[in-house]
Amino acid sequence: MTNNNFRSTCAIAVSVDLFGDKWSLLILRDMLLHRKSTFKEFSNSKEKIASNILTNRLVYLEEAGFISKFNPKGTKKSATFIATRKGICVLPLLVELYLFSIESLSEAILNESQMAIKAEIFQDREAFINSRREKYIEFLNVFQSPVVENLKTKKTVKA
């Protein structure tokens, strides 16, 4: 049965709406799949997280070891957040949540990018996870920070 009354067409958002804390997983989704790294980028996500909740979730994720924060320019607005090894290990869970809920969304409401992701995951789940993990680690090359350098020096992050 397809339900189009979800607040988002993202299958991961649907999954966490159904059984969990949506914001932590959606922040990690944005980091790992959409390569977002700033407060502004997270707050512009289609799920419209309130700024106080986003602040609290980022603090929680950092305290829990899922993300690291660094501040390249020393200003509040330049704070950058990246997934740690522990955060990157959440990627397979995000894919499983996606697979759990994608059938709840009508393909008529999915955009081209979402359809491509769906096809890629269904074609080869492990290849998708490995590809996204590698792309995220490549994305980290744009940052210059001891936090990032430490993460990049390890060869592979496995779940």
Secondary structure as UniProt FT lines:
FT   HELIX           11..19
FT   HELIX           22..34
FT   HELIX           39..43
FT   TURN            46..47
FT   HELIX           51..63
FT   TURN            64..65
FT   STRAND          67..70
FT   TURN            72..73
FT   HELIX           76..78
FT   STRAND          80..83
FT   HELIX           85..88
FT   TURN            89..90
FT   HELIX           91..101
FT   HELIX           102..104
FT   HELIX           107..109
FT   HELIX           112..123
FT   HELIX           125..139
FT   HELIX           140..142
FT   HELIX           146..153
//
